[in-house]
Amino acid sequence: MIETRKYYTDKEGSTYGLPCYKVTEVGLEEVLGVQEIKFVKGNIEGEEFRQSGIITENLLAMLIGHLKFLNQGELSNRQTSIAITNLEIALMWIEERKRDRLKRGVLGTYKK
């Protein structure tokens, strides 16, 4: 069985690479190439470092949608349902933090 819990770091905290796989007759096979994922990074108050990319909330929402798609019919199982629930909880807390930061006027800054 190949190791599937790995990722690569290009820019710590903002740019990561995930290995790519394909399904073969014997299972997963890692193929050449890396799927790069960039997270939005920066500060609305300055130009120190800015990077275009995705936000955590969208990545979590995509993972939830993907697992819900897979967790249907005969493939539905308790473990995947629990994983979906926990991802939904994670998304809820990230959105709660965002609402709190918006209310306090610090959203988009490095201020606490």
CYANA upper distance limits for C-alpha pairs under 8 A (distance plus 0.5 A):
  2 ILE  CA     28 LEU  CA      7.93
  2 ILE  CA     29 GLU  CA      8.08
  2 ILE  CA     30 GLU  CA      8.44
  6 LYS  CA     18 LEU  CA      7.57
  6 LYS  CA     19 PRO  CA      7.98
  7 TYR  CA     16 TYR  CA      7.23
  7 TYR  CA     17 GLY  CA      6.12
  7 TYR  CA     18 LEU  CA      5.31
  7 TYR  CA     19 PRO  CA      7.24
  8 TYR  CA     16 TYR  CA      5.96
  8 TYR  CA     17 GLY  CA      5.30
  8 TYR  CA     18 LEU  CA      6.87
  9 THR  CA     15 THR  CA      6.73
  9 THR  CA     16 TYR  CA      5.07
  9 THR  CA     17 GLY  CA      6.80
 10 ASP  CA     15 THR  CA      5.89
 10 ASP  CA     16 TYR  CA      6.13
 10 ASP  CA     17 GLY  CA      7.74
 11 LYS  CA     15 THR  CA      5.37
 11 LYS  CA     16 TYR  CA      7.54
 12 GLU  CA     16 TYR  CA      8.38
 14 SER  CA     38 LYS  CA      6.31
 14 SER  CA     39 PHE  CA      5.54
 14 SER  CA     40 VAL  CA      7.52
 14 SER  CA     41 LYS  CA      6.91
 15 THR  CA     36 GLU  CA      7.66
 15 THR  CA     37 ILE  CA      6.34
 15 THR  CA     38 LYS  CA      4.95
 15 THR  CA     39 PHE  CA      6.76
 16 TYR  CA     36 GLU  CA      6.30
 16 TYR  CA     37 ILE  CA      5.75
 16 TYR  CA     38 LYS  CA      6.90
 17 GLY  CA     34 VAL  CA      6.14
 17 GLY  CA     35 GLN  CA      5.90
 17 GLY  CA     36 GLU  CA      4.78
 17 GLY  CA     37 ILE  CA      6.42
 18 LEU  CA     34 VAL  CA      5.90
 18 LEU  CA     35 GLN  CA      5.55
 18 LEU  CA     36 GLU  CA      6.82
 18 LEU  CA     37 ILE  CA      8.11
 19 PRO  CA     30 GLU  CA      7.47
 19 PRO  CA     31 VAL  CA      8.11
 19 PRO  CA     32 LEU  CA      8.40
 19 PRO  CA     33 GLY  CA      7.15
 19 PRO  CA     34 VAL  CA      5.24
 19 PRO  CA     35 GLN  CA      6.73
 20 CYS  CA     30 GLU  CA      6.35
 20 CYS  CA     31 VAL  CA      6.18
 20 CYS  CA     32 LEU  CA      7.55
 20 CYS  CA     33 GLY  CA      6.83
 20 CYS  CA     34 VAL  CA      6.31
 20 CYS  CA     35 GLN  CA      6.97
 21 TYR  CA     28 LEU  CA      6.67
 21 TYR  CA     29 GLU  CA      5.88
 21 TYR  CA     30 GLU  CA      4.82
 21 TYR  CA     31 VAL  CA      5.90
 22 LYS  CA     28 LEU  CA      6.15
 22 LYS  CA     29 GLU  CA      5.90
 22 LYS  CA     30 GLU  CA      7.02
 22 LYS  CA     31 VAL  CA      7.35
 23 VAL  CA     27 GLY  CA      6.01
 23 VAL  CA     28 LEU  CA      5.16
 23 VAL  CA     29 GLU  CA      6.79
 24 THR  CA     28 LEU  CA      6.52
 24 THR  CA     29 GLU  CA      7.16
 37 ILE  CA     53 GLY  CA      8.04
 37 ILE  CA     54 ILE  CA      8.25
 38 LYS  CA     51 GLN  CA      8.25
 38 LYS  CA     52 SER  CA      7.65
 38 LYS  CA     53 GLY  CA      5.25
 38 LYS  CA     54 ILE  CA      6.75
 39 PHE  CA     51 GLN  CA      7.86
 39 PHE  CA     52 SER  CA      7.43
 39 PHE  CA     53 GLY  CA      4.96
 39 PHE  CA     54 ILE  CA      5.20
 39 PHE  CA     55 ILE  CA      6.30
 39 PHE  CA     56 THR  CA      7.96
 40 VAL  CA     50 ARG  CA      8.01
 40 VAL  CA     51 GLN  CA      5.94
 40 VAL  CA     52 SER  CA      5.50
 40 VAL  CA     53 GLY  CA      4.87
 40 VAL  CA     54 ILE  CA      5.99
 40 VAL  CA     55 ILE  CA      6.43
 41 LYS  CA     49 PHE  CA      7.69
 41 LYS  CA     50 ARG  CA      5.85
 41 LYS  CA     51 GLN  CA      5.52
 41 LYS  CA     52 SER  CA      7.41
 41 LYS  CA     53 GLY  CA      8.15
 42 GLY  CA     46 GLY  CA      8.45
 42 GLY  CA     47 GLU  CA      8.00
 42 GLY  CA     48 GLU  CA      7.89
 42 GLY  CA     49 PHE  CA      5.86
 42 GLY  CA     50 ARG  CA      4.65
 42 GLY  CA     51 GLN  CA      6.86
 43 ASN  CA     47 GLU  CA      7.56
 43 ASN  CA     48 GLU  CA      8.17
 43 ASN  CA     49 PHE  CA      7.96
 43 ASN  CA     50 ARG  CA      7.49
 43 ASN  CA    108 GLY  CA      6.45
 43 ASN  CA    109 THR  CA      5.90
 43 ASN  CA    110 TYR  CA      7.50
 44 ILE  CA    108 GLY  CA      6.19
 44 ILE  CA    109 THR  CA      6.75
 45 GLU  CA    109 THR  CA      7.30
 54 ILE  CA     58 ASN  CA      7.42
 54 ILE  CA     59 LEU  CA      7.72
 55 ILE  CA     59 LEU  CA      7.10
 56 THR  CA     60 LEU  CA      6.69
 57 GLU  CA     61 ALA  CA      6.61
 57 GLU  CA     91 LEU  CA      6.62
 57 GLU  CA     94 ILE  CA      7.66
 57 GLU  CA     95 GLU  CA      7.98
 58 ASN  CA     62 MET  CA      6.61
 59 LEU  CA     63 LEU  CA      6.76
 60 LEU  CA     64 ILE  CA      6.63
 60 LEU  CA     87 LEU  CA      7.12
 60 LEU  CA     88 GLU  CA      8.31
 60 LEU  CA     91 LEU  CA      6.91
 61 ALA  CA     65 GLY  CA      6.67
 61 ALA  CA     88 GLU  CA      8.44
 61 ALA  CA     91 LEU  CA      7.97
 62 MET  CA     66 HIS  CA      6.57
 63 LEU  CA     67 LEU  CA      6.60
 63 LEU  CA     87 LEU  CA      8.45
 64 ILE  CA     68 LYS  CA      6.59
 64 ILE  CA     84 ILE  CA      6.22
 64 ILE  CA     87 LEU  CA      7.07
 64 ILE  CA     88 GLU  CA      7.58
 65 GLY  CA     69 PHE  CA      6.68
 66 HIS  CA     70 LEU  CA      6.86
 67 LEU  CA     71 ASN  CA      6.40
 67 LEU  CA     80 THR  CA      7.58
 67 LEU  CA     84 ILE  CA      7.18
 68 LYS  CA     72 GLN  CA      7.55
 68 LYS  CA     81 SER  CA      8.47
 68 LYS  CA     84 ILE  CA      7.72
 70 LEU  CA     75 LEU  CA      7.50
 70 LEU  CA     76 SER  CA      7.95
 71 ASN  CA     75 LEU  CA      6.12
 71 ASN  CA     76 SER  CA      4.71
 71 ASN  CA     77 ASN  CA      7.14
 71 ASN  CA     80 THR  CA      7.13
 71 ASN  CA     81 SER  CA      7.78
 72 GLN  CA     76 SER  CA      5.15
 76 SER  CA     80 THR  CA      7.90
 76 SER  CA     81 SER  CA      8.25
 77 ASN  CA     81 SER  CA      6.83
 78 ARG  CA     82 ILE  CA      6.63
 79 GLN  CA     83 ALA  CA      6.73
 80 THR  CA     84 ILE  CA      6.65
 81 SER  CA     85 THR  CA      6.76
 82 ILE  CA     86 ASN  CA      6.69
 83 ALA  CA     87 LEU  CA      6.69
 84 ILE  CA     88 GLU  CA      6.64
 85 THR  CA     89 ILE  CA      6.72
 86 ASN  CA     90 ALA  CA      6.68
 87 LEU  CA     91 LEU  CA      6.66
 88 GLU  CA     92 MET  CA      6.63
 89 ILE  CA     93 TRP  CA      6.82
 90 ALA  CA     94 ILE  CA      6.80
 91 LEU  CA     95 GLU  CA      6.65
 92 MET  CA     96 GLU  CA      6.57
 93 TRP  CA     97 ARG  CA      6.68
 94 ILE  CA     98 LYS  CA      6.80
 95 GLU  CA     99 ARG  CA      6.75
 96 GLU  CA    100 ASP  CA      6.73
 97 ARG  CA    101 ARG  CA      6.63
 98 LYS  CA    102 LEU  CA      6.58
 98 LYS  CA    107 LEU  CA      7.39
 99 ARG  CA    103 LYS  CA      6.63
100 ASP  CA    104 ARG  CA      6.75
101 ARG  CA    105 GLY  CA      6.55
101 ARG  CA    106 VAL  CA      5.71
101 ARG  CA    107 LEU  CA      5.36
102 LEU  CA    106 VAL  CA      6.66
102 LEU  CA    107 LEU  CA      5.51
106 VAL  CA    110 TYR  CA      8.12
106 VAL  CA    111 LYS  CA      6.48
106 VAL  CA    112 LYS  CA      7.53
